[in-house]
Amino acid sequence: MRLTLAGLVAVAAFAQQPGAVLIITDAEGVAGVCRQQQVEQGNAEMQRLLTGEINASVRGFLKAGAQQVVVWDGHGGSWTLTAQTIHDQARLITGSLGSKMLMDSGRFAAVAFVGQHARANRERAVMAHSYSSLGIQKLTMNGAEVGEIETRAALAGAFNVPVIFLSGDRAAAEDLHAIVPEAEAAVVKDGISYYACESMSAAAAQALIEQKAEAAWRKLARIKPYKVNGPVAIEMELTTRSTPSPDAVLGEGVERIGPRTLRFRGKDFLEAWTRWNGR
């Protein structure tokens, strides 16, 4: 089959997969990180290990043709990463991204997770939790248990942006593949218990992450955004220490449905998510 000049240009453009990828970082899913003390603010070992994995993913995305890689410091209040050690071709975001996490900017062609943990209440999942291990017992969306992976994938999907890659433990990879089966995943460790794991070496994990990130960008066009149909109800069961007073005034679309449980309703995911995020 012959291609016209316009067709050749289109093929070339597709092969380059222009655009930017947003990397959302965490720490509990990093190879060699298995104990709570390792993910506390200022832990130098965790910072080195996480930075090595981030830079490996950046190399993979750039090798595959991504025009820009933006890294968000998403762990521990955004006090973990530094511009001194991040890949010199990446951009680093420090601080809160807001409820829409820049997805409404039209800047990003894809989202990726590096160092990601599984949602709360998962077996053999290293330090699994849903946003706050101290404040949230359980988070559900339309009745299904969720965590950062599912809700952030849904947020990206609301703006037609797919999640294409994750590195973390096996449970986290399973959480992503349950909603985005086409995504690439670098499984760098297996959970034995909440604070015990069997891990790859840092060098082996970084090599795998680079390989999988490259593969993810090359198949970007074949990975569908994760869409959640409305209406949407997000329910949050809090710990006792985080439960609002019985006489607390709740916002529009928010109701108390149990002693420690709040429900956030919306006509679609974005409305429910915005109400939950602004709690």
C-alpha positions in Angstrom: 0.0 0.0 0.0 1.4 3.4 -1.0 1.1 6.4 1.4 0.6 9.9 0.2 2.8 12.7 1.6 0.1 13.6 4.1 -0.1 10.0 5.2 3.6 9.8 5.7 3.5 13.0 7.8 0.6 11.5 9.9 2.6 8.3 10.5 5.7 10.2 11.5 3.6 12.3 13.9 2.0 9.2 15.4 5.4 7.6 15.8 6.8 10.6 17.7 3.8 10.6 20.1 4.1 14.3 20.9 3.0 15.7 24.2 3.9 15.7 27.9 3.5 13.1 30.6 2.8 13.9 34.3 4.5 11.6 36.7 2.8 11.3 40.1 5.2 10.2 42.7 4.9 8.4 46.0 7.3 6.4 48.2 5.6 3.3 49.6 5.9 1.5 46.2 9.6 2.1 45.7 11.9 -1.0 45.5 13.6 -1.6 48.9 11.1 0.5 50.8 9.2 -1.7 53.2 9.1 0.0 56.6 7.3 3.1 57.9 10.5 4.8 59.0 11.7 4.7 55.4 8.9 6.9 54.1 9.1 9.6 56.8 10.1 13.1 55.8 13.9 13.5 55.3 14.8 9.8 55.0 17.8 10.0 52.7 17.8 6.4 51.6 14.2 6.6 50.4 14.9 9.9 48.6 17.8 8.4 46.7 15.8 5.2 45.8 12.8 7.2 44.7 14.8 9.7 42.6 16.6 6.8 40.9 13.3 5.3 39.9 11.9 8.6 38.7 14.9 9.3 36.6 14.7 5.8 35.1 11.1 6.5 34.1 12.1 9.9 32.6 14.7 8.2 30.5 12.2 5.7 29.2 9.6 8.3 28.3 12.1 10.5 26.6 13.6 7.6 24.7 10.1 6.7 23.3 9.5 10.3 22.1 7.7 12.2 24.9 8.3 15.9 24.4 8.3 16.7 28.1 8.2 14.9 31.4 6.8 16.7 34.4 7.4 15.2 37.8 5.1 16.0 40.8 6.5 15.5 44.3 3.4 13.7 45.6 4.7 12.2 48.8 4.8 13.6 52.3 3.4 17.1 51.6 5.8 17.6 48.6 9.0 17.7 50.7 10.7 14.7 49.2 12.3 15.6 45.8 14.8 18.2 44.8 15.8 19.9 41.6 19.5 19.1 42.4 19.0 15.4 41.7 16.0 15.1 39.3 16.7 14.2 35.7 18.1 17.3 33.9 15.5 17.1 31.1 12.5 16.8 33.5 10.5 19.5 35.1 9.7 19.3 38.9 6.5 20.5 40.5 6.5 21.1 44.3 3.4 21.9 46.3 -0.3 21.2 45.8 -1.7 20.7 42.3 -5.3 21.5 43.3 -8.4 19.4 42.8 -7.9 19.0 39.0 -4.2 18.3 39.2 -3.6 20.4 36.1 -5.6 18.0 34.0 -7.7 20.8 32.7 -4.7 22.6 31.2 -4.6 20.4 28.1 -0.9 20.0 28.6 -0.7 16.3 29.3 -1.1 13.4 26.9 -0.7 10.8 29.7 -0.3 10.2 33.5 2.1 7.8 35.2 2.7 6.6 38.7 6.1 6.0 40.2 6.6 4.5 43.7 2.8 3.9 44.0 1.1 1.9 46.7 -2.2 -0.1 46.6 -5.4 1.1 48.1 -6.4 0.5 51.7 -7.6 -3.0 52.9 -5.5 -4.9 50.4 -3.7 -8.1 51.4 0.0 -8.5 50.8 0.3 -4.8 49.9 3.2 -2.8 51.3 1.9 0.1 53.5 -1.3 0.2 51.5 -3.7 3.0 52.3 -6.1 5.5 50.6 -4.6 9.0 50.9 -4.1 8.9 54.7 -3.2 5.9 56.7 -3.9 7.9 59.9 -7.1 9.6 58.8 -9.0 7.3 56.4 -10.1 3.8 57.1 -11.8 3.2 53.7 -12.7 5.1 50.6 -15.3 3.9 48.1 -16.6 5.2 44.7 -20.0 4.0 43.7 -19.6 1.2 46.2 -16.2 -0.1 45.1 -13.1 0.4 47.3 -10.6 2.9 45.8 -7.4 4.7 46.5 -5.1 7.1 44.8 -4.8 4.9 41.7 -8.5 4.7 40.9 -9.5 8.2 41.8 -6.5 9.9 40.0 -7.1 7.7 37.0 -10.7 8.7 37.0 -9.7 12.4 37.3 -7.4 12.1 34.3 -10.0 10.2 32.4 -12.5 13.0 33.0 -10.2 15.1 30.7 -9.6 12.2 28.3 -6.1 11.6 29.6 -5.0 7.9 30.1 -2.9 6.5 32.8 -0.2 4.5 30.9 2.3 3.4 33.5 2.8 2.4 37.2 5.8 1.2 39.2 5.2 -0.2 42.7 4.4 -3.5 44.4 2.4 -6.2 42.8 -0.8 -5.2 44.6 -0.6 -1.7 43.2 -0.1 -3.0 39.7 -3.1 -5.2 40.1 -5.2 -2.2 41.2 -4.3 -0.3 38.1 -4.7 -3.3 35.7 -8.2 -3.8 37.1 -9.3 -0.5 35.6 -6.7 0.1 32.8 -5.6 -3.4 31.6 -3.5 -2.0 28.8 -1.3 0.1 31.1 2.4 -1.0 31.5 3.5 -1.9 35.1 6.9 -2.4 36.6 6.4 -4.7 39.6 9.5 -4.0 41.7 8.5 -5.9 44.9 6.0 -8.3 46.4 4.4 -7.6 49.7 4.7 -10.3 52.5 2.8 -8.2 55.0 2.1 -4.6 55.6 5.7 -3.8 56.7 7.6 -6.6 54.9 8.4 -7.2 51.3 10.6 -9.1 48.9 12.2 -6.5 46.6 14.4 -6.2 43.5 17.7 -4.4 43.8 17.6 -0.7 43.0 19.6 -1.2 39.8 17.3 -4.0 38.5 14.2 -2.0 39.5 15.4 1.1 37.6 16.2 -0.9 34.5 12.8 -2.5 34.5 11.1 0.9 35.1 13.0 2.5 32.2 12.0 -0.4 29.9 8.3 -0.4 30.9 8.0 3.5 30.7 9.4 3.4 27.2 6.9 0.7 26.2 4.1 2.6 27.8 4.7 5.7 25.7 5.1 3.8 22.5 1.6 2.3 23.0 0.0 5.5 24.2 -2.5 5.6 21.4 -3.8 2.1 22.4 -4.4 2.9 26.1 -7.9 4.2 26.9 -8.7 6.8 29.5 -10.5 5.4 32.6 -14.0 6.8 32.6 -16.5 6.8 35.5 -20.1 7.4 34.5 -22.2 9.7 36.7 -23.8 10.2 39.0 -21.0 9.5 41.4 -21.0 9.0 45.2 -17.6 8.9 47.1 -17.9 7.6 50.6 -15.2 8.1 53.2 -15.0 6.2 56.4 -12.7 8.1 58.8 -10.7 7.1 61.8 -12.0 8.3 65.1 -9.3 11.0 65.4 -10.3 12.5 62.0 -14.1 12.4 62.4 -15.8 15.8 62.3 -18.0 16.8 65.2 -21.7 15.7 65.0 -22.7 19.4 64.8 -20.2 20.2 62.0 -21.8 22.1 59.1 -21.3 20.0 55.9 -21.1 21.5 52.4 -23.5 21.1 49.5 -23.7 17.5 48.3 -22.1 16.1 51.5 -24.0 14.1 54.0 -23.2 12.0 57.1 -24.3 8.4 56.6 -22.7 6.9 59.7 -20.8 7.9 62.9 -17.5 8.1 61.0 -18.6 8.0 57.3 -19.4 10.9 54.9 -20.8 10.7 51.4 -19.9 13.2 48.7 -22.4 13.2 45.7 -22.0 14.6 42.3 -23.7 14.5 38.9 -20.4 13.3 37.5 -17.0 12.3 38.8 -15.6 15.8 38.7 -18.4 17.3 40.9 -18.1 14.5 43.5 -14.3 14.6 43.5 -14.3 18.4 43.9 -16.6 18.2 46.9 -14.5 15.4 48.4 -11.2 17.2 47.7 -12.5 20.4 49.3 -13.7 18.7 52.5 
